[in-house]
Amino acid sequence: MTRVAVRPELLRWARERAGVMAADELTGRFPKLQEWEAGDTRPTLKQLEDFARAVHVPLGYLFLPAPPDEPLPIPDFRTHDGRGVRRASPNLIDMLYACQERQGWYREFSLASRMPEADFVASATLDQRPEEVAAAMAQRLGFDLAARATCRTWEEALRLFIGQAEKLGVLVMVSGIVLSNTHRALDPQEFRGFALADRRAPLIFINGADSKSGQMFTLAHELAHLWLGASALSDATAATLNGHCREEVWCNAVAAELLVPLAAFRLAVQPGEAIDAAMQRLARQFKVSTLVILRRLLDAGVITRDAFGQAWAMERERLRALAEAAGSGGGNFYRTTLSRVGKRFARALVESTLEGQTLYRDAFRMLGVTKTETFNTIGREVGAML
């Protein structure tokens, strides 16, 4: 039996890169992994191929003289407990590159179709007041607080917000997994979203594993990045970002003002109301998370910084426990598939494929589908097919 000479440090790097979740699985699938990493024995080529697939590493990487440097293709503004996150997971990296491929395709489609550029991209600067920019964004988006307040559910409010962004020309993609692989879940603790700024194909990706209210804030935050004309990877929350880069602090302020304008918020606040009761009531009214409401209570001077810090920690833990207890539901298959790439992108891709400008295999890959029936159903859903 032929065994392959592979450096133990590359095997260790690949395992660590895959993350903690994969470690338990790998031990069961590859009983001799510790021996491989210690250099006591070597894997066969078939075992090495299986290992590479399991940890989502190109096989060729394992034959390099040293672990490769994998810089992210966009600025990384993520933090965890105030510290920068050093290594991105294979799931995040693959999702970023998949969205860049989609963006590149749509940019060429836009040029060929002579579509107008998105003039709002890079229309703002960090020197502008967040309130000024949020007002301009609300006007361009057609952002209507009254319409959002009448939405019956968080999901309905989020669909409305996404629809407003896509109508403006933004490609909005929401997914909790890598492409269509249900075994590769995205972790909202690692990242909540990213923006890829481009006047021809502005794109926002939202981690669908996050709560619907969390996704609302992520969309608003990433829209602010597009207004700056700056691509970025974020784990945005409504918390005060002391010690974080100026751009993230600014985008958070814009997002908070866009979702919950302070003038309207002050009118909705009831003097003497308990914080817990106010959070729940105002979250339902503005269709945002209770954490965003806490941030606005601080901005409005209703609570102190100390009270905010204590309430934030308690509420974050409560929401985390609720999310773990709730788990995840299946949802509508076609709606979920469509949301992963967005209606605007899907319609353009289906039309281009039907016209013979794009190969079906490329369209299937970018849509994350494998069956013609699914492709046709998506085409009908977006109005590109009868």
C-alpha positions as CSV (number, residue, x, y, z in Angstrom):
1,M,0.0,0.0,0.0
2,T,1.5,3.3,-1.1
3,R,1.6,6.0,1.6
4,V,2.1,9.7,0.9
5,A,4.8,11.9,2.3
6,V,3.0,14.9,3.9
7,R,4.3,17.3,6.5
8,P,2.7,16.8,9.9
9,E,2.5,20.5,10.5
10,L,0.2,20.8,7.4
11,L,-2.1,18.2,8.8
12,R,-2.3,20.1,12.1
13,W,-2.8,23.4,10.3
14,A,-5.7,21.9,8.2
15,R,-7.4,20.4,11.3
16,E,-7.1,23.6,13.3
17,R,-8.3,25.7,10.3
18,A,-11.4,23.6,10.2
19,G,-12.4,24.6,13.7
20,V,-13.4,23.0,17.0
21,M,-16.6,21.5,15.6
22,A,-14.7,19.5,13.0
23,A,-12.2,18.1,15.6
24,D,-14.6,15.6,17.2
25,E,-15.8,14.4,13.8
26,L,-12.3,14.0,12.4
27,T,-11.2,11.8,15.3
28,G,-13.9,9.3,14.4
29,R,-13.4,9.4,10.7
30,F,-9.6,9.3,10.8
31,P,-8.5,7.1,13.8
32,K,-4.8,7.5,13.0
33,L,-4.9,11.3,12.6
34,Q,-2.8,11.7,15.8
35,E,-0.2,9.3,14.4
36,W,-0.2,11.2,11.1
37,E,0.3,14.5,12.9
38,A,3.1,13.1,15.1
39,G,4.8,11.7,12.0
40,D,4.7,8.1,13.3
41,T,2.8,6.9,10.2
42,R,1.6,8.3,6.8
43,P,-1.8,8.4,5.2
44,T,-2.5,6.8,1.9
45,L,-3.5,9.0,-1.0
46,K,-7.1,8.0,-0.7
47,Q,-7.1,8.8,3.0
48,L,-5.4,12.2,2.4
49,E,-8.0,13.0,-0.3
50,D,-10.8,12.1,2.2
51,F,-9.2,14.2,4.9
52,A,-8.8,17.2,2.5
53,R,-12.5,17.0,1.7
54,A,-13.5,16.7,5.4
55,V,-11.6,19.8,6.4
56,H,-12.5,21.8,3.2
57,V,-8.9,22.3,2.1
58,P,-7.6,22.0,-1.5
59,L,-5.6,18.8,-1.7
60,G,-2.6,20.6,-3.2
61,Y,-2.3,22.7,0.0
62,L,-1.3,19.6,1.9
63,F,1.8,19.2,-0.3
64,L,3.1,22.7,0.3
65,P,6.4,23.2,2.2
66,A,4.6,25.2,4.9
67,P,1.0,26.3,5.7
68,P,-0.2,29.0,3.3
69,D,-1.1,32.5,4.4
70,E,-4.8,33.0,3.6
71,P,-5.5,36.8,3.9
72,L,-9.1,37.7,3.5
73,P,-9.9,39.5,0.2
74,I,-11.7,42.4,2.1
75,P,-11.0,44.4,5.3
76,D,-11.8,42.4,8.4
77,F,-13.4,44.4,11.1
78,R,-14.6,41.5,13.2
79,T,-13.8,41.4,16.9
80,H,-14.5,39.0,19.8
81,D,-14.5,40.5,23.3
82,G,-12.6,43.5,22.0
83,R,-9.9,41.5,20.2
84,G,-9.4,41.0,16.5
85,V,-10.3,37.6,15.1
86,R,-7.1,36.1,13.6
87,R,-8.2,33.1,11.5
88,A,-11.3,32.8,9.3
89,S,-13.0,29.4,9.0
90,P,-13.1,27.5,5.6
91,N,-16.9,28.2,5.6
92,L,-16.4,31.9,5.8
93,I,-13.6,31.9,3.2
94,D,-15.6,29.8,0.7
95,M,-18.7,31.9,1.2
96,L,-16.7,35.1,0.5
97,Y,-15.2,33.8,-2.7
98,A,-18.6,32.4,-3.8
99,C,-20.1,35.9,-3.4
100,Q,-17.2,37.5,-5.2
101,E,-17.8,35.1,-8.1
102,R,-21.5,36.1,-8.2
103,Q,-20.6,39.8,-8.0
104,G,-18.1,39.5,-10.8
105,W,-20.7,37.8,-13.0
106,Y,-23.4,40.4,-12.2
107,R,-20.9,43.2,-12.9
108,E,-20.4,41.8,-16.5
109,F,-24.1,41.3,-16.9
110,S,-24.7,44.9,-15.8
111,L,-22.2,46.3,-18.3
112,A,-23.6,44.1,-21.1
113,S,-27.1,45.2,-20.3
114,R,-26.1,48.9,-20.0
115,M,-27.6,49.2,-16.6
116,P,-27.1,52.4,-14.7
117,E,-24.5,52.5,-11.9
118,A,-25.6,52.6,-8.3
119,D,-24.7,56.2,-7.5
120,F,-25.3,55.8,-3.8
121,V,-22.2,53.7,-3.5
122,A,-19.4,55.9,-2.0
123,S,-21.7,58.8,-1.7
124,A,-21.0,59.4,2.0
125,T,-17.8,60.0,4.1
126,L,-16.9,59.3,7.7
127,D,-16.8,63.1,8.2
128,Q,-20.6,63.3,7.7
129,R,-23.0,63.0,10.7
130,P,-24.5,59.5,11.0
131,E,-28.0,61.2,11.3
132,E,-27.5,63.0,8.0
133,V,-26.5,59.9,6.1
134,A,-29.2,57.7,7.7
135,A,-31.8,60.3,6.6
136,A,-30.4,60.2,3.0
137,M,-30.4,56.4,3.1
138,A,-34.0,56.2,4.3
139,Q,-35.1,58.5,1.5
140,R,-33.4,56.5,-1.2
141,L,-34.6,53.2,0.2
142,G,-38.2,54.4,0.6
143,F,-37.8,53.4,4.3
144,D,-41.2,53.7,5.9
145,L,-41.4,53.2,9.7
146,A,-45.2,53.0,9.5
147,A,-45.1,50.2,6.9
148,R,-42.6,48.3,8.8
149,A,-44.6,48.6,12.0
150,T,-47.6,47.0,10.4
151,C,-45.6,43.8,9.4
152,R,-47.0,40.9,11.4
153,T,-43.7,39.0,11.9
154,W,-40.0,39.7,11.9
155,E,-39.6,37.6,8.8
156,E,-42.1,39.8,7.0
157,A,-40.4,43.0,8.1
158,L,-37.0,41.6,7.0
159,R,-38.4,40.7,3.6
160,L,-39.7,44.2,3.2
161,F,-36.3,45.7,4.1
162,I,-34.5,43.4,1.7
163,G,-36.9,44.2,-1.0
164,Q,-36.3,47.9,-0.6
165,A,-32.5,47.4,-0.8
166,E,-32.8,45.2,-3.9
167,K,-35.1,47.7,-5.6
168,L,-32.4,50.2,-5.1
169,G,-29.9,48.0,-6.9
170,V,-28.2,46.0,-4.0
171,L,-27.7,42.3,-4.4
172,V,-28.8,40.9,-1.0
173,M,-28.0,37.3,-0.2
174,V,-29.0,35.6,3.1
175,S,-27.8,32.1,4.0
176,G,-27.0,30.2,7.1
177,I,-25.0,27.6,5.2
178,V,-22.2,27.5,2.6
179,L,-23.9,27.4,-0.8
180,S,-26.5,24.6,-0.5
181,N,-24.4,22.3,1.8
182,T,-26.5,21.8,5.0
183,H,-23.5,20.2,6.6
184,R,-21.5,23.4,6.5
185,A,-23.4,25.8,8.8
186,L,-22.2,29.4,9.1
187,D,-21.5,30.6,12.7
188,P,-23.0,34.1,13.6
189,Q,-20.5,34.2,16.4
190,E,-17.8,34.3,13.7
191,F,-19.4,36.9,11.4
192,R,-22.8,38.4,10.8
193,G,-22.3,39.7,7.3
194,F,-20.2,41.5,4.8
195,A,-20.4,44.1,2.1
196,L,-18.8,44.0,-1.3
197,A,-18.8,47.6,-2.6
198,D,-19.1,48.1,-6.4
199,R,-21.0,50.6,-8.3
200,R,-22.1,48.0,-10.9
201,A,-22.9,45.2,-8.4
202,P,-23.1,46.3,-4.8
203,L,-23.5,43.1,-2.7
204,I,-24.5,42.4,0.9
205,F,-24.3,39.0,2.4
206,I,-26.2,38.3,5.7
207,N,-25.5,35.3,7.9
208,G,-28.9,33.6,7.9
209,A,-28.0,31.6,11.1
210,D,-28.5,34.9,13.0
211,S,-31.9,35.9,14.4
212,K,-34.2,37.8,12.1
213,S,-33.9,41.0,14.2
214,G,-30.1,40.6,14.1
215,Q,-30.3,40.3,10.4
216,M,-32.2,43.6,10.2
217,F,-29.3,45.4,12.0
218,T,-26.7,43.6,9.8
219,L,-28.4,44.7,6.6
220,A,-28.6,48.3,7.9
221,H,-24.9,48.2,9.0
222,E,-23.7,46.8,5.7
223,L,-25.7,49.3,3.7
224,A,-23.8,52.0,5.6
225,H,-20.6,50.4,4.4
226,L,-21.9,50.6,0.8
227,W,-22.7,54.2,1.3
228,L,-19.0,54.7,2.2
229,G,-18.0,52.6,-0.8
230,A,-16.0,50.3,1.5
231,S,-16.0,46.5,1.4
232,A,-15.9,45.0,4.8
233,L,-16.4,41.9,6.9
234,S,-18.3,42.5,10.1
235,D,-19.7,41.0,13.3
236,A,-21.8,44.2,13.8
237,T,-23.9,44.6,17.0
238,A,-25.7,47.6,18.3
239,A,-23.3,47.8,21.3
240,T,-21.1,50.9,21.8
241,L,-17.8,50.0,20.1
242,N,-15.2,51.6,22.2
243,G,-11.7,50.8,20.9
244,H,-13.0,49.7,17.5
245,C,-12.1,51.2,14.2
246,R,-13.8,54.5,13.3
247,E,-15.6,53.0,10.3
248,E,-17.4,50.3,12.3
249,V,-18.5,52.8,15.0
250,W,-19.8,55.1,12.3
251,C,-21.7,52.4,10.5
252,N,-23.2,51.2,13.7
253,A,-24.4,54.7,14.5
254,V,-25.9,55.0,11.0
255,A,-27.6,51.6,11.2
256,A,-29.2,52.5,14.6
257,E,-30.5,55.8,13.3
258,L,-31.8,54.3,10.1
259,L,-33.7,51.5,11.9
260,V,-34.8,53.6,14.9
261,P,-34.6,57.4,14.2
262,L,-33.9,59.1,17.5
263,A,-36.6,61.7,17.0
264,A,-39.3,59.1,16.5
265,F,-37.9,57.0,19.3
266,R,-38.1,59.8,21.9
267,L,-41.7,60.2,21.1
268,A,-42.3,56.5,21.7
269,V,-40.5,56.4,25.0
270,Q,-42.9,56.3,28.0
271,P,-41.4,58.0,31.1
272,G,-41.1,55.7,34.1
273,E,-41.6,52.5,32.1
274,A,-39.4,49.6,33.3
275,I,-36.5,48.9,31.0
276,D,-37.5,45.3,30.3
277,A,-41.1,46.3,29.4
278,A,-39.8,49.2,27.2
279,M,-37.4,46.9,25.4
280,Q,-40.1,44.4,24.5
281,R,-42.7,47.0,23.5
282,L,-40.4,49.2,21.4
283,A,-38.7,46.2,19.7
284,R,-42.2,45.1,18.5
285,Q,-43.0,48.7,17.4
286,F,-39.8,49.3,15.4
287,K,-39.2,45.7,14.4
288,V,-35.6,45.6,15.7
289,S,-33.9,43.5,18.4
290,T,-34.2,44.4,22.0
291,L,-30.4,45.1,21.9
292,V,-30.9,47.8,19.3
293,I,-33.6,49.3,21.6
294,L,-31.1,49.2,24.5
295,R,-28.6,51.1,22.4
296,R,-31.2,53.8,21.6
297,L,-32.2,54.1,25.2
298,L,-28.6,54.9,25.9
299,D,-28.4,57.4,22.9
300,A,-31.6,59.1,24.1
301,G,-30.2,59.5,27.6
302,V,-32.8,57.3,29.2
303,I,-30.3,55.0,30.8
304,T,-26.7,55.4,31.9
305,R,-23.7,53.7,30.4
306,D,-23.3,51.5,33.5
307,A,-27.0,50.5,33.3
308,F,-26.6,49.9,29.6
309,G,-23.6,47.6,30.1
310,Q,-25.4,45.5,32.7
311,A,-28.6,45.3,30.7
312,W,-26.7,44.5,27.5
313,A,-24.9,41.5,29.0
314,M,-28.1,40.1,30.5
315,E,-30.2,40.5,27.4
316,R,-27.5,39.1,25.2
317,E,-27.4,35.9,27.3
318,R,-31.2,35.7,27.4
319,L,-31.4,35.9,23.6
320,R,-28.6,33.4,23.2
321,A,-30.4,30.9,25.4
322,L,-33.7,31.4,23.5
323,A,-31.9,30.8,20.2
324,E,-30.3,27.6,21.4
325,A,-33.7,26.4,22.7
326,A,-35.5,27.3,19.5
327,G,-33.1,25.5,17.1
328,S,-33.7,26.0,13.4
329,G,-36.7,25.2,11.2
330,G,-36.8,23.9,7.7
331,G,-38.9,26.7,6.0
332,N,-40.0,26.8,2.4
333,F,-37.4,25.1,0.2
334,Y,-37.7,27.3,-2.8
335,R,-38.0,30.5,-0.8
336,T,-34.9,29.5,1.2
337,T,-33.0,28.6,-2.0
338,L,-33.9,31.9,-3.6
339,S,-33.0,34.0,-0.5
340,R,-29.5,32.5,-0.6
341,V,-28.7,34.4,-3.8
342,G,-31.4,37.1,-3.8
343,K,-34.2,37.8,-6.3
344,R,-32.3,40.4,-8.2
345,F,-29.3,38.2,-8.9
346,A,-31.4,35.1,-9.5
347,R,-33.6,36.8,-12.1
348,A,-30.6,38.2,-14.0
349,L,-28.9,34.8,-14.0
350,V,-32.0,32.9,-15.2
351,E,-32.6,35.4,-18.0
352,S,-29.0,35.2,-19.1
353,T,-29.0,31.4,-19.1
354,L,-32.2,31.2,-21.1
355,E,-30.8,33.6,-23.6
356,G,-27.7,31.4,-24.0
357,Q,-25.3,33.9,-22.5
358,T,-24.5,31.8,-19.5
359,L,-23.9,28.1,-19.3
360,Y,-26.4,26.0,-17.4
361,R,-23.6,24.4,-15.3
362,D,-22.3,27.9,-14.3
363,A,-25.8,29.0,-13.4
364,F,-26.5,25.9,-11.4
365,R,-23.2,26.4,-9.5
366,M,-23.9,30.1,-8.7
367,L,-27.5,29.4,-7.6
368,G,-26.4,26.4,-5.6
369,V,-28.8,24.0,-7.2
370,T,-28.4,20.7,-9.0
371,K,-31.7,20.0,-10.7
372,T,-33.3,21.6,-13.7
373,E,-36.7,21.5,-12.0
374,T,-35.3,23.6,-9.2
375,F,-33.8,26.1,-11.7
376,N,-37.1,26.4,-13.5
377,T,-39.1,26.9,-10.3
378,I,-36.7,29.7,-9.3
379,G,-37.2,31.2,-12.7
380,R,-40.9,31.2,-12.3
381,E,-40.6,32.6,-8.7
382,V,-38.6,35.7,-10.0
383,G,-40.8,36.2,-13.0
384,A,-38.2,35.2,-15.6
385,M,-40.2,32.2,-16.8
386,L,-43.9,31.4,-17.3
